[in-house]
Amino acid sequence: MALDFLWPHLDTILEIAALAETDSLQIVNAEAVAAQHHPPLNPDFAALLAQRGASNVSALARVLGNQYPAEHPLRAVYPLEDALHVEPCTLGTLAQLTWPPNVPWTALVVLPWPRPASFERFQETIAHLRAPEGCPWDRKQTHQSLRPYLLEETYEVLEALDAGDMSKLREELGDLLLQIVLHSQIAVETDEFRMADVIAEVNAKIVRRHPHVWGNVHVNDEEDVKRNWDQIKQAEKRANGEETPKSRLEGVPKGLPALAQAHAYQARAARVGFDWETVAPVVAKVHEEIAELEAAETPAEREAEVGDLLFAVVNWARWLKVDPEAALRGTNARFARRFQHVEEGATAQGRALQDMTLAEMDALWDEAKANGL
């Protein structure tokens, strides 16, 4: 075997890793790990990465860093004068590690995460919740009953992104993942599909739709990538016997927020050349829609013209490479913070908002802006 040099030393290495006989140890080739982008390791268990000769510690540190934090404890192990030398280190200091010259083999012991962190363990947790001895609430849920929670968690992820709060984002991504695993577990129980099916399908799709990464297709920019993606997607539908879409807009979800949907429609149309050549007529269209809105006389006309104006503004945002949905959410958040400052200012003065003049409220608003709210 490629790692047969390890077997005489395995008991000693288990002691180094502080593993009991019943604990699991993953043994993998260090060279194979160094050639990847994410380590093929379960973080709940210790791992032994070994190879003949000296390990490429810089490459290993890069790959392991995709799963473990810089402070994660490691043990460097290698033979030295008829004994095993052990050098404690962390992932953050691994790149500075140097091996002795002409060392016959080297190994790294990667200790387990301090708490359960594997996807498999999380699947076990959710399967247990759905089991007969699990939670009555979780057992009662269906795909349809979970719909509002899926939407709610998605928006909470967006809120964390808008706030730039990485701690909150980590938490909300976990809550969103919970919904995905719950839906998959329900599908397991009805024998529809399993999580492995979900992952295998999306993995194959990503590889298939990126021939410029996993193939020999050349692209010049992201627009080439999008065009290739659309062409491959249409070919997949034909291969699956699906009807050719009547419109290129059919793939845009009907349930998207209106600004995001408008942006998606315009982007789809632009890929086939249905777009202005410069931004100038886009800006002119916004002014044209404002004039038409000002000239509208009936409620129905005003509603239609407001829609046209918003659509034109979304198009302008697209040209500026601004996400209109995110931009408006940011403005909403700023408005809420500043208005709350106005409310707090009125309370501090012992006054009700409705008793203040607009000028007085504006002064508090300007104060909020000056304070960076």
PADO-345823 format. One record per residue (C-alpha): residue in three letters; x, y, z. Coordinates in nm, 4 decimals, always signed. Example, Ala and Ser with C-alpha at 12.3 -4.5 7.8 and 13.67 -1.06 7.14 Angstrom:
BEGIN
> rest	u	v	w
> ALA	+1.2300	-0.4500	+0.7800
> SER	+1.3670	-0.1060	+0.7140
***
This chain:
BEGIN
> rest	u	v	w
> MET	+0.0000	+0.0000	+0.0000
> ALA	+0.1136	+0.3554	-0.0642
> LEU	+0.1120	+0.4378	+0.3088
> ASP	+0.2397	+0.1019	+0.4382
> PHE	+0.5293	+0.2785	+0.6131
> LEU	+0.2755	+0.4051	+0.8692
> TRP	+0.1522	+0.0747	+1.0053
> PRO	+0.4444	+0.0015	+1.2433
> HIS	+0.3962	+0.3457	+1.3986
> LEU	+0.0181	+0.3608	+1.4074
> ASP	-0.0236	+0.2852	+1.7801
> THR	+0.2195	+0.5639	+1.8652
> ILE	+0.0406	+0.8033	+1.6321
> LEU	-0.2928	+0.7167	+1.7957
> GLU	-0.1395	+0.8101	+2.1290
> ILE	-0.0156	+1.1358	+1.9789
> ALA	-0.3673	+1.2145	+1.8598
> ALA	-0.5032	+1.1177	+2.2041
> LEU	-0.7462	+0.8784	+2.0374
> ALA	-0.9103	+0.5856	+2.2098
> GLU	-0.9272	+0.2507	+2.0313
> THR	-1.2945	+0.3119	+1.9531
> ASP	-1.2344	+0.6542	+1.7971
> SER	-1.2212	+0.6935	+1.4211
> LEU	-0.9090	+0.8012	+1.2393
> GLN	-0.9121	+0.9093	+0.8751
> ILE	-0.5921	+0.8133	+0.6950
> VAL	-0.5326	+0.9921	+0.3657
> ASN	-0.2466	+1.0665	+0.1300
> ALA	-0.1094	+1.4152	+0.1991
> GLU	-0.0117	+1.4690	-0.1634
> ALA	-0.3674	+1.3958	-0.2776
> VAL	-0.5084	+1.6451	-0.0249
> ALA	-0.2573	+1.9146	-0.1245
> ALA	-0.3762	+1.8888	-0.4855
> GLN	-0.7391	+1.9674	-0.3944
> HIS	-0.9275	+2.2832	-0.3002
> HIS	-1.1257	+2.1444	-0.0040
> PRO	-1.0033	+1.8629	+0.2230
> PRO	-1.1915	+1.5299	+0.1887
> LEU	-1.2150	+1.5029	+0.5667
> ASN	-1.4924	+1.4691	+0.8228
> PRO	-1.4144	+1.7388	+1.0832
> ASP	-1.5739	+1.5318	+1.3615
> PHE	-1.2870	+1.2820	+1.3475
> ALA	-0.9091	+1.3063	+1.3640
> ALA	-0.7230	+1.2749	+1.0358
> LEU	-0.3771	+1.1496	+0.9522
> LEU	-0.2234	+1.3011	+0.6380
> ALA	+0.0922	+1.1185	+0.5410
> GLN	+0.3306	+1.0739	+0.2503
> ARG	+0.6753	+0.9546	+0.1675
> GLY	+0.9241	+1.2365	+0.1820
> ALA	+0.8435	+1.5877	+0.2974
> SER	+0.4929	+1.7248	+0.2810
> ASN	+0.4108	+2.0361	+0.0847
> VAL	+0.3027	+2.2242	+0.3953
> SER	+0.2060	+2.5457	+0.2148
> ALA	-0.0379	+2.3634	-0.0127
> LEU	-0.1724	+2.1576	+0.2777
> ALA	-0.2258	+2.4714	+0.4850
> ARG	-0.4195	+2.6305	+0.1980
> VAL	-0.6460	+2.3298	+0.1488
> LEU	-0.7039	+2.2596	+0.5181
> GLY	-0.7857	+2.6274	+0.5658
> ASN	-1.1013	+2.5740	+0.3622
> GLN	-1.2430	+2.3711	+0.6537
> TYR	-1.0431	+2.4472	+0.9682
> PRO	-0.9669	+2.7820	+1.1396
> ALA	-0.6125	+2.9134	+1.1792
> GLU	-0.6048	+2.8212	+1.5478
> HIS	-0.6960	+2.4558	+1.4833
> PRO	-0.4426	+2.2222	+1.6535
> LEU	-0.2204	+1.9906	+1.4482
> ARG	+0.0662	+1.7540	+1.5208
> ALA	+0.3577	+1.7190	+1.2786
> VAL	+0.5101	+1.3712	+1.2991
> TYR	+0.8230	+1.2271	+1.1387
> PRO	+1.0953	+0.9676	+1.2192
> LEU	+1.4100	+1.1051	+1.3774
> GLU	+1.6962	+0.8904	+1.5111
> ASP	+1.4959	+0.5673	+1.5475
> ALA	+1.2056	+0.7449	+1.7185
> LEU	+0.9065	+0.9535	+1.6226
> HIS	+0.9393	+1.3273	+1.6598
> VAL	+0.6198	+1.5175	+1.7358
> GLU	+0.5916	+1.8910	+1.6825
> PRO	+0.2676	+2.0611	+1.7967
> CYS	+0.1501	+2.3437	+1.5737
> THR	-0.1650	+2.5104	+1.4492
> LEU	-0.3004	+2.5473	+1.1003
> GLY	-0.1945	+2.9111	+1.1098
> THR	+0.1697	+2.8202	+1.1793
> LEU	+0.1791	+2.5148	+0.9522
> ALA	+0.3164	+2.7038	+0.6527
> GLN	+0.6278	+2.7953	+0.8553
> LEU	+0.6992	+2.4317	+0.9424
> THR	+1.0200	+2.2853	+0.7976
> TRP	+1.1031	+1.9148	+0.7765
> PRO	+1.4508	+1.7701	+0.8331
> PRO	+1.6479	+1.6971	+0.5138
> ASN	+1.6113	+1.3498	+0.3633
> VAL	+1.3305	+1.2551	+0.6017
> PRO	+1.1810	+0.9225	+0.4750
> TRP	+0.8194	+1.0132	+0.5513
> THR	+0.6150	+1.2870	+0.7130
> ALA	+0.2657	+1.3058	+0.8605
> LEU	+0.0212	+1.5555	+1.0016
> VAL	-0.2371	+1.4666	+1.2644
> VAL	-0.5389	+1.6958	+1.2324
> LEU	-0.7362	+1.6858	+1.5556
> PRO	-1.1179	+1.6808	+1.5521
> TRP	-1.3282	+1.9930	+1.5809
> PRO	-1.4145	+2.0625	+1.9473
> ARG	-1.7855	+2.0173	+1.8762
> PRO	-1.9882	+1.8316	+1.6101
> ALA	-1.9311	+2.0096	+1.2782
> SER	-1.9819	+1.7604	+0.9963
> PHE	-2.2651	+1.7674	+0.7475
> GLU	-2.3259	+1.3987	+0.8187
> ARG	-2.3703	+1.4659	+1.1904
> PHE	-2.6191	+1.7428	+1.1100
> GLN	-2.8149	+1.5047	+0.8876
> GLU	-2.8256	+1.2600	+1.1792
> THR	-2.9593	+1.5371	+1.4047
> ILE	-3.2414	+1.6223	+1.1636
> ALA	-3.3232	+1.2551	+1.0942
> HIS	-3.3482	+1.2052	+1.4718
> LEU	-3.5872	+1.5003	+1.5010
> ARG	-3.8105	+1.3378	+1.2393
> ALA	-3.7882	+0.9892	+1.3948
> PRO	-4.0748	+0.8405	+1.6044
> GLU	-3.8865	+0.9264	+1.9246
> GLY	-3.8012	+1.2743	+1.7931
> CYS	-3.9785	+1.6106	+1.8161
> PRO	-4.3581	+1.6227	+1.7643
> TRP	-4.3372	+1.9619	+1.5909
> ASP	-4.0645	+1.8565	+1.3475
> ARG	-4.2367	+1.5246	+1.2748
> LYS	-4.5557	+1.7105	+1.1826
> GLN	-4.3928	+1.9314	+0.9181
> THR	-4.4449	+1.8864	+0.5443
> HIS	-4.2932	+2.0509	+0.2385
> GLN	-4.5886	+2.2902	+0.2280
> SER	-4.5903	+2.3743	+0.5982
> LEU	-4.2205	+2.4640	+0.5833
> ARG	-4.2609	+2.7083	+0.2913
> PRO	-4.2972	+3.0239	+0.5066
> TYR	-3.9916	+2.9300	+0.7128
> LEU	-3.7804	+2.8807	+0.4012
> LEU	-3.8789	+3.2270	+0.2793
> GLU	-3.8293	+3.3838	+0.6227
> GLU	-3.4809	+3.2350	+0.6639
> THR	-3.3825	+3.3485	+0.3137
> TYR	-3.4746	+3.7069	+0.3954
> GLU	-3.2894	+3.6894	+0.7264
> VAL	-2.9780	+3.5830	+0.5358
> LEU	-3.0252	+3.8861	+0.3098
> GLU	-3.0680	+4.1093	+0.6135
> ALA	-2.7389	+3.9845	+0.7598
> LEU	-2.5678	+4.0435	+0.4245
> ASP	-2.7063	+4.3955	+0.4033
> ALA	-2.5814	+4.4672	+0.7548
> GLY	-2.2385	+4.3233	+0.6798
> ASP	-2.2722	+4.1226	+1.0037
> MET	-2.0635	+3.8082	+0.9508
> SER	-2.1544	+3.6554	+1.2863
> LYS	-2.5229	+3.6966	+1.2050
> LEU	-2.4654	+3.5692	+0.8509
> ARG	-2.3056	+3.2515	+0.9873
> GLU	-2.6064	+3.1953	+1.2127
> GLU	-2.8645	+3.2669	+0.9422
> LEU	-2.6915	+3.0445	+0.6855
> GLY	-2.7206	+2.7665	+0.9427
> ASP	-3.0926	+2.8326	+0.9797
> LEU	-3.1315	+2.8268	+0.6008
> LEU	-2.9362	+2.5006	+0.5816
> LEU	-3.1718	+2.3573	+0.8424
> GLN	-3.4622	+2.4155	+0.6034
> ILE	-3.2794	+2.2462	+0.3157
> VAL	-3.1921	+1.9400	+0.5253
> LEU	-3.5462	+1.9205	+0.6646
> HIS	-3.6948	+1.9192	+0.3136
> SER	-3.4476	+1.6513	+0.2081
> GLN	-3.5275	+1.4352	+0.5119
> ILE	-3.9001	+1.4578	+0.4375
> ALA	-3.8231	+1.3450	+0.0825
> VAL	-3.6249	+1.0489	+0.2217
> GLU	-3.9248	+0.9402	+0.4274
> THR	-4.1503	+0.9434	+0.1215
> ASP	-3.8797	+0.7704	-0.0847
> GLU	-3.8645	+1.0598	-0.3316
> PHE	-3.4941	+1.1397	-0.3098
> ARG	-3.2050	+1.1674	-0.0644
> MET	-2.9559	+1.4367	+0.0244
> ALA	-2.6924	+1.2496	-0.1768
> ASP	-2.9187	+1.2889	-0.4825
> VAL	-2.9472	+1.6631	-0.4216
> ILE	-2.5720	+1.7094	-0.3878
> ALA	-2.4817	+1.4759	-0.6750
> GLU	-2.7235	+1.6522	-0.9095
> VAL	-2.6149	+2.0060	-0.8316
> ASN	-2.2465	+1.9080	-0.8362
> ALA	-2.2835	+1.7492	-1.1806
> LYS	-2.4768	+2.0535	-1.3020
> ILE	-2.2100	+2.2973	-1.1836
> VAL	-1.9305	+2.0978	-1.3484
> ARG	-2.1329	+2.0559	-1.6700
> ARG	-2.2167	+2.4262	-1.6926
> HIS	-1.8564	+2.5380	-1.6375
> PRO	-1.6757	+2.3830	-1.9358
> HIS	-1.4271	+2.6718	-1.9172
> VAL	-1.3153	+2.5326	-1.5782
> TRP	-1.3576	+2.1553	-1.6255
> GLY	-1.3270	+2.1456	-2.0037
> ASN	-1.1531	+2.3142	-2.2941
> VAL	-1.3983	+2.5979	-2.3624
> HIS	-1.2454	+2.9463	-2.3675
> VAL	-1.4280	+3.2498	-2.2284
> ASN	-1.3265	+3.6153	-2.2368
> ASP	-1.5455	+3.7529	-1.9601
> GLU	-1.8479	+3.6891	-1.7397
> GLU	-2.0874	+3.7652	-2.0252
> ASP	-1.9416	+3.4693	-2.2170
> VAL	-1.9975	+3.2573	-1.9072
> LYS	-2.3639	+3.3617	-1.8888
> ARG	-2.4221	+3.2920	-2.2585
> ASN	-2.2607	+2.9490	-2.2306
> TRP	-2.4695	+2.8770	-1.9215
> ASP	-2.7924	+2.9574	-2.1070
> GLN	-2.6949	+2.7472	-2.4089
> ILE	-2.5985	+2.4484	-2.1936
> LYS	-2.9185	+2.4833	-1.9926
> GLN	-3.1317	+2.4793	-2.3082
> ALA	-2.9415	+2.1750	-2.4385
> GLU	-3.0077	+1.9967	-2.1084
> LYS	-3.3793	+2.0635	-2.1379
> ARG	-3.3864	+1.9267	-2.4930
> ALA	-3.1909	+1.6175	-2.3833
> ASN	-3.4424	+1.5596	-2.1045
> GLY	-3.7309	+1.5811	-2.3493
> GLU	-3.8605	+1.9048	-2.2021
> GLU	-4.0472	+2.1442	-2.4253
> THR	-3.8474	+2.4344	-2.5619
> PRO	-3.9436	+2.7405	-2.3540
> LYS	-4.1698	+2.9822	-2.5371
> SER	-3.9656	+3.2678	-2.3963
> ARG	-3.6181	+3.3220	-2.2561
> LEU	-3.7894	+3.4838	-1.9582
> GLU	-3.9627	+3.1632	-1.8483
> GLY	-3.6818	+3.0647	-1.6126
> VAL	-3.7222	+3.3745	-1.3981
> PRO	-3.9187	+3.2757	-1.0845
> LYS	-4.2646	+3.4316	-1.0664
> GLY	-4.2295	+3.4706	-0.6895
> LEU	-3.9237	+3.6963	-0.7000
> PRO	-3.9591	+4.0435	-0.5478
> ALA	-4.0611	+4.2849	-0.8232
> LEU	-3.7313	+4.4750	-0.8418
> ALA	-3.5285	+4.1546	-0.8581
> GLN	-3.7649	+4.0105	-1.1179
> ALA	-3.7359	+4.3224	-1.3358
> HIS	-3.3570	+4.3050	-1.3122
> ALA	-3.3609	+3.9364	-1.4110
> TYR	-3.5929	+3.9978	-1.7067
> GLN	-3.3724	+4.2787	-1.8363
> ALA	-3.0540	+4.0761	-1.7933
> ARG	-3.2051	+3.7807	-1.9840
> ALA	-3.3127	+4.0085	-2.2697
> ALA	-2.9745	+4.1832	-2.2791
> ARG	-2.7934	+3.8515	-2.3369
> VAL	-2.9476	+3.8276	-2.6819
> GLY	-2.8793	+4.1920	-2.7666
> PHE	-3.2116	+4.3446	-2.6611
> ASP	-3.0438	+4.6370	-2.4904
> TRP	-2.9184	+4.9881	-2.5574
> GLU	-2.5580	+5.0245	-2.6670
> THR	-2.4749	+5.3007	-2.4165
> VAL	-2.6138	+5.4218	-2.0866
> ALA	-2.7272	+5.7616	-2.2243
> PRO	-3.0615	+5.6431	-2.3669
> VAL	-3.1196	+5.4453	-2.0448
> VAL	-3.0957	+5.7685	-1.8446
> ALA	-3.3119	+5.9480	-2.1011
> LYS	-3.5762	+5.6775	-2.0603
> VAL	-3.5907	+5.7438	-1.6860
> HIS	-3.6556	+6.1143	-1.7506
> GLU	-3.9140	+6.0239	-2.0140
> GLU	-4.1003	+5.8023	-1.7667
> ILE	-4.0958	+6.0784	-1.5043
> ALA	-4.2560	+6.3168	-1.7550
> GLU	-4.5199	+6.0584	-1.8460
> LEU	-4.5973	+6.0000	-1.4796
> GLU	-4.6402	+6.3746	-1.4239
> ALA	-4.8790	+6.3847	-1.7201
> ALA	-5.0867	+6.0848	-1.6063
> GLU	-5.4452	+6.1805	-1.5230
> THR	-5.6251	+5.8699	-1.3938
> PRO	-5.5317	+5.6348	-1.1074
> ALA	-5.4828	+5.3494	-1.3561
> GLU	-5.2496	+5.5637	-1.5704
> ARG	-5.0518	+5.6738	-1.2665
> GLU	-5.0095	+5.3153	-1.1486
> ALA	-4.8895	+5.2046	-1.4919
> GLU	-4.6487	+5.4975	-1.5202
> VAL	-4.5065	+5.4372	-1.1722
> GLY	-4.4392	+5.0794	-1.2808
> ASP	-4.2714	+5.1993	-1.6013
> LEU	-4.0576	+5.4438	-1.4047
> LEU	-3.9462	+5.1781	-1.1577
> PHE	-3.8652	+4.9424	-1.4455
> ALA	-3.6559	+5.2134	-1.6131
> VAL	-3.4706	+5.2859	-1.2874
> VAL	-3.3949	+4.9149	-1.2479
> ASN	-3.2486	+4.9183	-1.5987
> TRP	-3.0289	+5.2152	-1.5072
> ALA	-2.9153	+5.0302	-1.1944
> ARG	-2.8271	+4.7280	-1.4093
> TRP	-2.6080	+4.9457	-1.6297
> LEU	-2.4381	+5.0813	-1.3181
> LYS	-2.3873	+4.7203	-1.1953
> VAL	-2.5971	+4.7945	-0.8874
> ASP	-2.8374	+4.5346	-0.7488
> PRO	-3.1629	+4.7365	-0.7250
> GLU	-3.3164	+4.5052	-0.4650
> ALA	-3.0116	+4.5365	-0.2384
> ALA	-2.9920	+4.9111	-0.3005
> LEU	-3.3531	+4.9667	-0.1970
> ARG	-3.3163	+4.7392	+0.1067
> GLY	-3.0175	+4.9504	+0.2092
> THR	-3.2181	+5.2689	+0.1708
> ASN	-3.5060	+5.1178	+0.3694
> ALA	-3.2656	+5.0277	+0.6497
> ARG	-3.1194	+5.3794	+0.6550
> PHE	-3.4680	+5.5320	+0.6595
> ALA	-3.5679	+5.3099	+0.9529
> ARG	-3.2564	+5.4014	+1.1539
> ARG	-3.2963	+5.7755	+1.0900
> PHE	-3.6702	+5.7773	+1.1589
> GLN	-3.6127	+5.5917	+1.4845
> HIS	-3.3622	+5.8638	+1.5754
> VAL	-3.6338	+6.1225	+1.5071
> GLU	-3.8729	+5.9290	+1.7343
> GLU	-3.6114	+5.9029	+2.0085
> GLY	-3.5348	+6.2732	+1.9756
> ALA	-3.9005	+6.3628	+2.0163
> THR	-3.9263	+6.1391	+2.3234
> ALA	-3.6166	+6.3007	+2.4740
> GLN	-3.7871	+6.6404	+2.4334
> GLY	-4.1023	+6.5072	+2.5956
> ARG	-4.3039	+6.5659	+2.2791
> ALA	-4.5216	+6.3592	+2.0484
> LEU	-4.4164	+6.3393	+1.6843
> GLN	-4.7515	+6.4599	+1.5618
> ASP	-4.7062	+6.7785	+1.7668
> MET	-4.3723	+6.8641	+1.6022
> THR	-4.3337	+7.0692	+1.2888
> LEU	-4.1760	+6.9189	+0.9783
> ALA	-3.8808	+7.1547	+1.0231
> GLU	-3.8239	+7.0249	+1.3766
> MET	-3.8382	+6.6644	+1.2591
> ASP	-3.6074	+6.7490	+0.9687
> ALA	-3.3528	+6.8855	+1.2150
> LEU	-3.3503	+6.5525	+1.4000
> TRP	-3.3273	+6.3711	+1.0649
> ASP	-3.0242	+6.5795	+0.9657
> GLU	-2.8727	+6.5047	+1.3045
> ALA	-2.9138	+6.1319	+1.2381
> LYS	-2.7409	+6.1682	+0.8995
> ALA	-2.4571	+6.3640	+1.0555
> ASN	-2.4130	+6.0841	+1.3100
> GLY	-2.3726	+5.8318	+1.0290
> LEU	-2.7104	+5.6619	+1.0761
***
